[in-house]
Amino acid sequence: MGEFVDKVKGNVNEAVGKAKQHSNDPETRAKGKGQEIKGKAQQVKGSIKGALGDKV
């Protein structure tokens, strides 16, 4: 179950991060890039959990 939760959180963070990158504010764009990267990392974490059987 943790695998699914991490992947969903990752997708949400990645989508929100991409949306923030379309802002006119440079600081918001930078935060958006960071949030997108965080989302990608969460998706990888979910994939690893799935491969290891949620033992992570």
Secondary structure, 3 states (H helix, E strand, C coil): CHHHHHHHHHHHHHHHHHHHCCCCCHHHHHHHHHHHHHHHHHHHHHHHHHHHCCCC
